[in-house]
Amino acid sequence: MKKIVIAGGTGFIGTFLNMRFREMGYKVFIVSRNPEGISWNPADLTSAFENAELVVNLAGKSINCRHTQANKTAILDSRINSTSLIGNAIKACKIPPKLWVNASATGIYKPSLSLPMTEDEDVLGTDFLSEVVSQWEKIFFDFQLPDTRQITLRTSVVLGKDGGALSPLVLLTRFGLGGKQAEGTQMFSWIHQEDYFRILLFLMKNTDERGIFNCTAPQPVSNKEFMLSLQQSLHVPFGIPAPRFVIEFAAKFIGTEPELILNSSYVIPKRLSVIGYQFRFPLIDKALSDLLS
């Protein structure tokens, strides 16, 4: 059986990938701190990576928290340390994995309301999350691995069933609180979990590809459009909007950062489109209809 290794594979995205790869007939190993997983010990990592078709690194502390200094340090260190451990373990392999895909984030781009960000963008953001992603990608590409292709996926919000970013929004919408958030003009880049999986398969097959890819659906929408589509998918006739000051207060109350909702993310997958990837869910209404059916 061909082997896939997912680091940080017990979370929302990793659990879905584990299920889908197993359905495809792959043998999947999960690197985690759980006793039943592969440990982060360098020797264990190297053994797991030997002759793998794909290594996916999803490890890192969630950014969905208050960005205190302690949390900022943990967010950055968890990404740098996991990437370093994986890179060094691959270097020690006798038969290294064919492809290493490292998670990244669209948060590296500067917020934009009207100009779509592609992989060609060289004027990046300057806030905390942009700096984290920049350092994360640098440590990844600092590894020179002649026998392992390296790809980083700058991923937007992943929409899926039973968890992730969609669940709390569905709950709010069902209670009639799913109106636009703040001005509603901020752009929302997203991707269906099935397309995330299929992009990995596509990049495994396209063996000439390496480097940076935006992992987003080709049709971002405004926050207002997204929330309206969510209302329609759930057959909820109205949604009370949330003014900016309410979001800022509520974010502190629930322990997160308001910028995660208020910042505009307008990112498109130029490279995937150029090399011919066909999205199964390019439009938000079709994606939500599938996920909420």
N, C-alpha and C positions, 0 to 999 in steps of 0.2 A: 504493500500500500504506500502511496506517495504521502509525504509527511508535510504538515503545516504546523508552525509554532506561533502561538499568539501570546505575547507578553502583555500583562495587564488585561488578561482575557476574561476576567470574571465580572466586568462591568456591563453596562447596557449594550454597547456596540460589540464587545468581545463575545458576549453570550450568543448574540445573533449570528456572528460570523462562525463561531464554533458549531452551531446547529447546521448552518447552510453548508459549510465545508464537509461536515460528516455526511450530510445528505448526498453530496457529490462523490462520496467514496474515499475521501481523504482521511488519514489518521491525524488527529489534531492533538497537540500537546499544549497545555496552558501553563505559562510561567506566572506564578503568583506566590503570595505568602501563605496561602492555604496549604495545609499538610498534604492534600491529595495532588497538588500541582507540582510543577518543576520549580525548584528553589532558585533564588538569585545567586547562588554560589557559582563562581566562574567556571569551575569544572563541570557542574551540572548543566550550565547553559551551553557550553561547548559540545557536550555529549548530545544534548537535545537538538542542536543546530546542525549536526553532521548530516550531510546529504539531504537537507530539507529543500522542498520546492520553494517555500516562502517562509520568511520570518516577518511578522507584523508586530510593531511596537506601539501599544496604546497606553503604556504606563504613564502615570502622572497624576498628581493631586488635582481634583476638580477645581476649576476657576469659579465655580458657583459657591462663593463664600465671601465674607467680608475681607477686603484686601488690606489686612493689618500687616505690619512688617513681618511678623512671624509667618503668616500665611503666604505672603509674597515670597519669602525665602523658601518655604516648602514647595510652592508651585514651581519655582525655577529649579531648585535642586532635584526634585523628583524626576524632572524631565532630563536634565543634564546627566544625572547619575545613571538612570536606566539606559540611556542611549550609549553612554560610555561603556557600561558593562556589556551590553550586547555587541558593540563594535569590537571590543577586545576579545570577546568569546568567539566571534566569527573569525578573527585573525588567527586564532589558535586551532581552528578546524583543519582536519586533514582533507575532507571533502566539504568545502563551505557551501552554504545555501545558495541557490541560484539567484534569489531576489530578497532584498531587505527593504520593506516598506515601513517608514517611520511616520507616525502621526505628526501633523502640524496643524496650523489653524489659520483661517482667513483673518483673524485678528491682527495679523502682521500688516495689513493694509490700512491706510488712513481712511477714516470715515468719509463716505461720499454719498450724496443724494442723487447725483445726476451722471457721474462719470463711472462706468463700469471698470472694475479692477481686473486685470488679467495678469498672467505670469510675467508679462513684459514690463510691468510697473516697477520703476526703480526708485520712486520717491515713496518710501514706506511710512507707516505710522511712527509716532514718537512716544506713545503712552506706555504704561507698564506692560500690558499684554503684548504689544508690538515688540518690545525689547525682549520679552521672554521667548517669543517665537523666533526672533532673529538669532538669539544665542543658542536655542535648541537646534535650529537648522545648521548653524555653523559647526557645532560639535559633531553633528551627523555627517556633514560633508567633509570634515577634516579627516575622516577615515578614508584611507586609500585601499580599496578592496578589489583587486584586479579580477577575481573570479566571482564576485557577487555584485549584481546590479543594485544600485541604490536609488530609491524614489521616495520623496516626501510628499504627502498628501495634505495640502492646505484645505482643511475640511471646514465646512460651514456647520450650522445646526443640523444634526441628523434626526430626522423624524421617523419614529417607529412605533410599534405597538408595545403596550405593557411597560412603559417607562420612558425615560429620557425627557426632553424638553416639552414634548407634546402633552403629557399627562396632566400637569397642573393647568395648562391652558384649556384643555377639554373640561376640566372640573369648573373653572371660572365661567366658561361659556355656558355650560349646562345650568348654572345658577343665574344666568342673565348678566354676567359681568364681563362678557367677552367683547367689549367694544374696542375701539382703537386705543392705543396707549400713547400718552402725550399727544403730540401733533399728528401722529399716525403717518407722517411722511417719510420717516426713517425706513430705509430699505432693509429687507429681510432675505438673506441668502440661506438656502436650505438644501437638503438632499434626502431622498427616501432611503431607508436602510437597505432595501434590495438593490438599489443602484450602487450604493457603497460597496456591497459585496461583489456585484457584477463588474465594477471598475477594477477591483483586485484581480478577478479572473482575466479580464481583458489585458491588464498590464503584465500578467504572468505569461500570456500567449504572445504579446508583442515584445519580443526579446531585444529589440534595438532601443527601447525606450528607457530613459533614466532621467534623473533630475527632479524638478519641481512641477507638480500638477495641482491645479485648483480642483478640489473635489466638491463641486456644488452643482445643483440643477441649473440648466441654461436659462431659466426664466425666474430671476428673483422678483419679489413683489414688495410693495410697500406694506408697512405694518397694518395699515387700515385695510388693504386688500386681503392680507392673510387672515385677519380676524373675521372679516366678512365671509370669506370662504369657509372658515371654521364654523361660523354660525350656520351657514347653509348646509354644510355636511352633517351637522348635528340636528338640523331642523329646528333651530332655536330662532324665534322671530325677531329678537332684538338683542343688543348688547350695550350695556352702559359703559361709556368711555371712562378711562382712568386718566385724569390730568397729571401733568408732570410732577406736581408737588405730592400727589398721592403715591405715585410710583417711588419717588425718593424716600418718602416716609415708610412705605410698606417694605421696601428693600432692606432698610435698616432693621425693621421689625423681624423679618424672616431670615436675616443674616446673609444677605447677598449684596451685590453692587448694582446700583441703578443703571450704570452705563451698559451692563449686559443687555438691557432692554432698550435703552435710549439711543445708543450709538447706531449709526446707519452702516449696514454692511451690504455693499453693492458689488458682488464678485461673480464673475462668469468663468466657465471652464474652457478657455480658449484652446489649450493644447489637446484636451480630450476630444473636442469637436474636430480639430484639424486632423487627428489621426483616425477618426471615424467611429468613435464610441457612440452607440445609439442608446439614449436614455430610455428606460422603460417608463419612467415617470418624470417627464419634462415640465409638467404643469401642476400647479399647486392643487387645483380642484380634483384632478385625477389622483394625485398622491393621497390627499385626505380621504377621498372616497374609498380608496383601497384600505387605508389604515383604520378607518372608523366603521367599516362595514361589519 
